[in-house]
Each structure stands twice: as C-alpha cells, then as structure tokens.
Amino acid sequence: MSNYIRRLVCFLNLIPCSVGLFAAEPQLTGNASAPGEPLSLWYRLPATRWEEALPVGNGRIGAMVFGHVSNERVQLNEDTLWGGGPYDPVNPEAREALPEVRRLILDAKYSDAAKLISAKVISRPVGQMPYETAGDLVLTFPDAASVENYRRDLNLDTAVTTVEYSEGGTRFTRQVFASPVDQVVVVHLTADKKGSISFAAGFKAPEKVIIDTESGDTLVMRGTNGDAQGIRGTQKFQVRARVLANGGTVTTTSNSVAVTNADSATILIAAATSYKNYQDVSGNPEAIVKGQVAGAAKKTFDKLLAGHTQEHQRLFRRVSLDLGTSDAMKLATDERIKNFRNGQDPQFAALYFQFGRYLLISCSRPGGQPANLQGLWNQSMNPPWQSKYTININTEMNYWPAEECNLGECVEPLIAMVKDLSQTGARTAQEMYGARGWVAHHNTDLWRATGPIDGPDWGMWPSGGAWLCDHLWDRYEFSGDKEYLKEVYPIMRGAAQFFLDTLVEEPTHKWLVTCPSISPENQHPFGSAVCAGPAMDSEILHDLFSNCVEASKVLDTDADFRRQLEQTRARLAPLQIGGKGQLQEWLEDWDGQAPEQQHRHISHLYALFPSSQITPRGTPELAEAAKVSLNKRGDITTGWAIAWRINCWARLHDGNRAFSILDHLFDPSRTYPDMFDAHPPFQIDGNFGGTSGIAEMLLQSQTGEIELLPALPSAWPAGHVAGLRARGGFEIDLAWDGGKLTNVKIKSVGGREATVRYGERTMEIKLKSGGAVELNSELQPAS
Ligand code: FUC
C-alpha cells in the first residue's frame, strides 16, 4: 500500500490510526527567526523522541506534546493511574528476625545480617507498584507535501505549548494546555484560512482498554490498571476526548472522530481513575470525566485559555529572575543546551530556574498526587524505578525549591502523602518493629507502602519518613501559620516516637543509633551497606527532634515528650571528622576504604544541605570537612546528584564552584533537548535540585539570618531577582551590579523580626505584617 493510500485509509477511519504506522512526516523547513523570548523553550523541528516533546500539566493530568505535522502525538498521564491496588507488604517474619539482625550488625557480621534481612525482613512483594501512562491521543492530518516556517514552543508564562507551520499558503496553529481550572487538557487547532482544519482523532492504548465513540463527537477509552509484582490491578480508569468544531463537519467511526474542513476545532480531554485514597478504589471515573468535559464544553476556547493562564500566572509570576542576556538566547533551546559550555549564555540559567518552577506548578497542585520520579510525565507501563517516590533523596529534592521559590502551595500534595504514610507507617512500625509512631523506608508508591524493598543495601533504611517531615516543618518556617502547624504536629511527633522506641545504644561510645540501617545507598568496606548509626540518620533525627521540640513550644503542648526528645537528642551520635579530614559517613572512620569513593549519594552531607547543622560561620571545621568529602566524591555524576552538589557548594559560599557544577547539569548528557533532567534516564529531581541550587546562590535563610547573594558566581555580574521567599515569612527583591549588591527590598508576610546579612555586614529589621523596607548596598535604608 503506498504511503498516500495508507494515509487516506487512515484519515477515512477505515482502520485505526496509530503512531508509527502512518508517521511519514512531510518535508519540513524550520523557522530560522530568532525570537529571543526569555520565558520560552522553542524548536525548529518536531520532537523525534519523548525527551524532545514538551510537557504541560495541571498538577493532576498532564500531556507530552510532540509537535508532529502529519501525526501529532499527545501522550497523556493521570497522576493516580498506577499498577496494583491497596496492599500491605510488611514481611510477617520481620519482627522476629530483627533482634538477630541487630546482634549480627553489632558483632560486625554485616554480610550475615544482610542475608537475614533479605530472607526475613524485606517486604513481600520485594518491589512496589509502577506509575502508568494513560495512553496517547493521536491526530492524523491529511497529507502535506511540504511545510515551511515550522516552529514549536512552550511558553512558561502562559503554560501553553504551540505548534505553528505554513503549508500550501496557509498558516496552521495548534495550542495545547492543561487547565487547573477546568481539569481538562485542551487542544486547539486553527488556521488563517477558513475551512482548513481537517484531521482524525484516535486513542493509542496501553494494555487492557476498550476504545469507543459516543454522541457523534466523543472518543472514550475505558481501562483497568495493570497487575504488578503479583498485586492485581483493581482500578478502573477512563479518558474522554470531545471534539468541537467551528464550521465543517464532525463524524465518528467506532474508534475515531474526524473533522473535515472546519475553521477551527477544540478537543477537550479529561482523564480519571477510580482511586479515592490509598485504601479505596471505588470511585466512578466515568462520572468524573463526563462532568469535566461537559463543564469545559460550556465555555468558549478564549474563556478556557484565559482562566487557565490567569491561574497559572497567579503562581508563576510571583518570581522573576534576570541574570543578564546575550545573543545566545536567540538560538533554539536544544542549540543553547549544546552550546552552553562555550559560555556567554547567562539567561539559560534563568530559563532553567523558571522551567523548574513551571514544572512544579504543573505537576504538584493541592488535591493531586505529589511529584514522582518523573513528576507527572511518563509514557511507559513500567518506567525506570517504576517512577515511584524514592524518599532517600529524590522526592525530597523535588520539593527543595518550593518554599524559597514562592510556591508553598505546591508542597500540599507532599504533606497529604506524608499524612497517609503516617497511617500505613504506623502499621509497619507496629508489625515489623513492635514500635509506636510510624516509619517509612526508602520508597513509597500510590498505595503508601512503607516497608523496606528491593534488598538490604537499598531498602533497609528507616529514615525516609523522618526526612519527609523536614518539609512539614519548612512549610511552617516559611509561612508562620500556627493552625497548619497544629495539624501536622502529630505526624512529626509520630515520626519521632518511632525512633524513641527503636534507637539502640552502640557499645563503643554509648551513643543512641539506628540499627539496622544504611548510608543510602553506599556500601561500606565490609561487604554490604547494612550498618548501625550512619551519620545521615543522626543528622535527620537531630532535625526531626529539634523541629518537634520547637513545634511543641510554639503550640505550647507536650512538655514531657519534648523533654524526652531533648534528652535523646543529646545522646545521638555527633558529626565526626575522620582521619583524612573528611566528614565521616559512618559511625567508624571507614570512608577511605569504601569501594565507591565517587558514589552519587552524599548522604552525610545532609547536614550541610538541606539541613543547616554545618555552616561556614557557625561550624567552620565541619564546613572544611564537608569540602574534603565533596572534593573526594567529585562533581560529575548522575543528574540529581550533580544538583545536590550545587546546593552544597552554594551553602559553602563558593559561587564559582557551584556555577561550574551547574555547567555539568546543563550539559546535553544531563539535560535533554526539552530541558528535562537526565539521570540518565529522565528523572525530574535534577530539574528541581538545579532550580533550588540557583536560588541558594542568590538567597539563603537557614541560619536565622536572611543572607543576600551568599554565593554569586562571577558569571552573573549583574542581575535582579524578585519574589524569593525567606524563612520567617519574608519576600525579597534584590539587584546587583559589578558582582555587588545594589539594593534590596524586604516585605514581611508574617510580621516577624529578621537579621539581614550581606557579606560581613548585618542589619536588624522589624516589620509589621505587610510592611516593607528598602535597603542600599550598605544595608542602610535606601533614600
Ligand atoms: C535512588 C538513586 C538512583 C535513582 C533512584 C530512583 O536509588 O540511587 O540513582 O535515582 O533512586
């Protein structure tokens, strides 16, 4: 069958359309003009692979748009579409085995301990459930001989992705966005000549779906989620696309909707599952998506677009960043990534920063699921690491930029997940450890599984839930909202309670330590990662206990528990400096003998970032030790691990070192053409960690002071940032020139006092809620 006939057959819906089968794209000339828009990603050609497609999302549903001319692919996601169903993976043999595991570890029989953990402690099943794709919407257009002036872009300010091209003298435009207001993905097709819009829409299905049409204009995909790890898929899901045309005709076959000679067309796509919460999958996706499509269909396209843009900009426009511009920004985005190492593109860092904020707004909004390993965007039924929540670094990193970059609301899905984990984790604490409180190990999924998974060297780590509690406290630190703190305090308290019940006394110093545990996911020199008292655990517990102590004071509650925490905190293993001058990763000085000296995880550096237990001014010896450890680990590693190092060097006030590592993050080996971070493969944590790193270079507030330009690199001699947030409830605008602060404006949201620092100079400020002050480079009131 010739290509032309195949395409005609497809267009007339005689056989189902699918990606690949009719993917003959026309001859194409890209747009050579240089728009130089500071807040757009743009390209001269369509995406040839998923990591070139552009993401849109409303926090719950998302799409990856490829921008193909003849066969457009809009890959869809819904954030509760995961494999399996409610399950409890706790290994019933764990509780009896744990005393023996502890004895083996304290006798230094680490490999034997690891074997026993594999046999009796690791969860059943050994893995957790995968996040799944919701399939593709495929649009097939009539043959085009040649196409000119092609361009596609993603505008971060409007949160709309647009494809434009000219064909036979007609200019075609396709816009796609995911509306948080109307809960639909909207695809809008127009042309500058009437009657030019003709296409057929179909779904390309993942497993177990039935595709149908309804009401003469609507495509419906009904499905069941996948089984995984022996857990049956018990969710139903539905994706529904209604095609509305202006002029022309709309016809359907059993599995496609065709539009012929319309002036314009709008496709409204809704997606939902039967997930109500981690224990209940009795929802009615059909009722949900029907309601959403019907609601959106009542509005004009212009109204849908205006509502969407306004809601996006409410969050996005809170922060602006200018690091300077150059001719480099006139290039297409993929070309800028390739060229970045040649220097002279300061604006790319600002674009990366704003892309990170765009991604967080698009994948983590109140009411939805938190950002997983790929945020919201995944084209597979079994993505890398199942695109779960890896809580030994990756999930936390996703939320590092949130508060500082003025997106506090975006943390709400994470807080809701931690609340769920405090319930499932209470069962795990009780059944596995016979302990009160709650525990979560190194991973979780939609079903809030909290047991140790994968194997002892990855899963046998009890501090995931405790680390997540940092974000509960940070929300209070940045907002000062006591009502909120009252709600989350019991969750923080429960996390601390678990450790009060399970810490063990190590024989040498009589410190209280976690056991069994690991320093994620690094093997020590004795044949395993399993150990007692890795530094990271003491550091996390130090913060958890301190935050609970502070919270109980703010709320004036729980005095006995507070005392218990203070006493236990005093007996945690301290930060130690090893024989090579390094910050020690384990209880003993094993660092120099560990098999992977350049391991991607820098778990013991938690004390430097995200924690503030190590600071250059407060603990200079430890800060030096942290430098030794960071230098030994090296700068070049996986995407997220590079991002962690940027934040650490910013905390050490070394802007040029932080910038040189940023350079590695922007390398094509770590940044895909669509600017998604490459572990590789795609993992979104590097985007968020990089965004946080850029913010940390400009502003820090973890020591009780608001520190301005603490790690400004020489590559950004002049610039301006507005809207960053500082702990204590402050909003900061600052400008600099010649590498020096020129002025700063500080607005108080919470009405608290603050010390402002620039280099060695400090200034006390006292502001009422809503009050603002402007200071000059001397930190004196600006005239
Ligand atoms: C941790 C990391 C890996 C990867 C995975 C999702 O296990 O060590 O590099 O990021 O999470």
Residues whose N, C-alpha, C, O or C-beta is under 5 A from the ligand:
A	BS01	FUC	W385 T390
